[in-house]
Structure formats: structure tokens, C-alpha cells
Amino acid sequence: SREKAINQARQVAIYLCRELTDLSFPKIAEQFGGRDHSTIMHAYERIKSRRKAEIDLDQAVQELVEKLR
């Protein structure tokens, strides 16, 4: 689904996979339904840049990181 909330949740999950594991973009892509690794790279970079611009998103991601560690 391309619904905004689902897309954002998926992008955050991709970001967390990259930050909290040693998986490569292609390996993460496999885990997310065989998506292209460039799609995964885009999602990661999008959340990374949005964290700098959006305080609420940054706090939410930080809380998830703390819970997952």
C-alpha cells in the first residue's frame, strides 16, 4: 500500500534495520518483499534527512531505538 502512514512506517523500519544491524541494502531489500536495493537506500536516506528536520519524527525514532536495544 502506498498510504502515507504505511509508507512512513515501512521507511522507519528500513532505517532501523540499517542502523541496528549489519545488513546490507540488498539484504534488507530481500526482507522487505524483494524490493530493489535502491528503494531501500532512498527510504533510509529519506528518514535520515527527515529526522534532522522533524523533531517529532526524530523523537519517535529515538524511542524505538532505545526500546529495541
N, C-alpha and C positions, 0 to 999 in steps of 0.2 A: 504494500500500500504506500502511496505517496502522501498520505495525510501528514500534515506538518508535525503533529505530536509524535507520530510513529517514526518519521524520518529523524527527528531530533533525538529520540531515544536510541535509535539504531546508531546514529553518529556518535553519541556519547559512549555507547557500548564498544564501538570500534576504537574510539580514543582510549578507553580504559584498557582494552586488550593490548593495545600498543604500548601504553605506559607501564602496565603492571606485569607484562610477560616479556619474554624474549622472542616472541613470534614475529616472523617477517610479514610484510604486507601481503604477499601471495598466500601465506599460511592462514592469515586472518581472513582473507577473501574466501578461502575454501570453507571456513567455518561459518561464514555468513552467506551460505547458499550458492557458493561458486561464483560470486561476483568477481569482476575484473579487479586486479590489484590497484589500478589507477583510481577506481571508485573508492576504494578503501583509503588510499592516500588523500584523496580530496576530502573525505569525511573527517579524517584525522586532522588535517590542516584547518578545516573549517571550524571545528570545535576549539582547536588550539588558539586560533585568532579571535573567536567569539569570547573565549574565557577572558581575554585581555580587555575586551570592550564591554562585556556584560557582567556586572558584579553578581547578579543573582545566579547566572549560569555557573560562574566560577565557584561560588559558594556551594552550589548543589554538587558539582563535580568533586570538589574537595571533600565533602561529606561522604560521597560514595567511595572515594579512595580510602578514606580513614576506616570506613566500615569493612571494606574488602581486605585491607591489610590486617 
